[in-house]
Amino acid sequence: MNLVPIVKQAEMVIYLGCNTGGTACGHTELFKTFVQRELLAYEPDKKNSLVVLGKFVGLRQPTGEELAGLNMSTSCYYTFEEAERLGL
């Protein structure tokens, strides 16, 4: 099931997952919608990062978790430390 249409309609999105170290918790298109929303909270963790998103505000710099999610379709992947260093 494609979550993007549901996420686009939601007032708030709460994400808990991990896209680093070769894991994937969502599709790249999902993270493209995430980085267009207001970042209300971000708690990075190696096992599962928490991202709380509000209203659509336009494109912003991704968090480490979102950055890893945006790039998971490529053959390379980020470690947790790399993603956090490069992200917001």
Legacy VTK file of the C-alpha trace (Angstrom):
# vtk DataFile Version 3.0
C-alpha trace
ASCII
DATASET POLYDATA
POINTS 88 float
0.000 0.000 0.000
1.280 3.449 -0.921
1.313 5.698 2.154
2.101 8.929 0.286
-1.554 9.921 -0.391
-2.427 9.306 3.260
0.592 11.256 4.508
-0.298 14.177 2.238
-3.734 14.401 3.888
-2.536 14.071 7.481
-2.181 17.145 9.697
0.676 15.503 11.573
2.927 12.543 10.831
4.782 10.543 13.459
7.448 8.268 12.012
9.487 5.694 13.910
11.939 3.694 11.856
15.455 3.220 10.547
16.912 3.750 7.073
20.592 3.484 7.919
22.955 0.550 7.797
21.166 -1.053 4.850
17.675 -1.118 6.385
14.594 0.588 4.937
11.415 1.752 6.679
9.504 3.434 3.899
9.814 4.292 0.245
11.875 7.159 -1.186
8.677 8.937 -2.265
7.491 8.950 1.343
10.607 10.805 2.466
10.201 13.307 -0.364
6.932 14.347 1.296
8.523 14.338 4.755
11.134 16.979 3.853
8.368 19.317 2.731
6.799 19.360 6.194
7.586 21.319 9.333
9.942 19.388 11.616
8.382 19.366 15.091
10.675 16.840 16.772
13.611 14.637 15.870
15.190 12.023 18.120
17.825 10.067 16.186
18.745 6.577 17.308
20.680 3.704 15.709
17.748 1.297 16.027
14.737 3.566 15.366
14.653 7.318 14.900
11.581 9.347 15.826
10.503 12.086 13.426
7.423 14.215 14.125
6.208 16.342 11.227
3.601 19.097 11.009
2.133 21.143 8.170
3.606 21.517 4.693
6.088 24.416 4.640
8.145 23.793 1.507
11.448 22.051 1.023
13.821 22.028 4.004
17.122 20.336 4.805
16.520 16.682 5.700
17.351 15.111 9.029
19.837 12.248 8.955
17.010 9.694 8.976
15.249 11.440 6.086
18.493 11.785 4.149
19.056 8.040 4.419
15.438 7.453 3.342
15.808 9.726 0.336
18.868 7.798 -0.839
17.861 4.217 -0.107
17.108 3.465 -3.751
20.780 3.914 -4.634
23.282 1.107 -4.322
25.047 2.801 -1.413
23.612 3.398 2.014
24.458 5.589 4.973
25.600 4.440 8.347
23.820 6.105 11.260
26.862 8.292 11.958
27.204 9.403 8.318
23.531 10.266 8.019
23.550 12.311 11.225
26.725 14.145 10.197
25.308 15.057 6.777
21.697 15.735 7.759
20.089 18.574 9.650
LINES 1 89
88 0 1 2 3 4 5 6 7 8 9 10 11 12 13 14 15 16 17 18 19 20 21 22 23 24 25 26 27 28 29 30 31 32 33 34 35 36 37 38 39 40 41 42 43 44 45 46 47 48 49 50 51 52 53 54 55 56 57 58 59 60 61 62 63 64 65 66 67 68 69 70 71 72 73 74 75 76 77 78 79 80 81 82 83 84 85 86 87
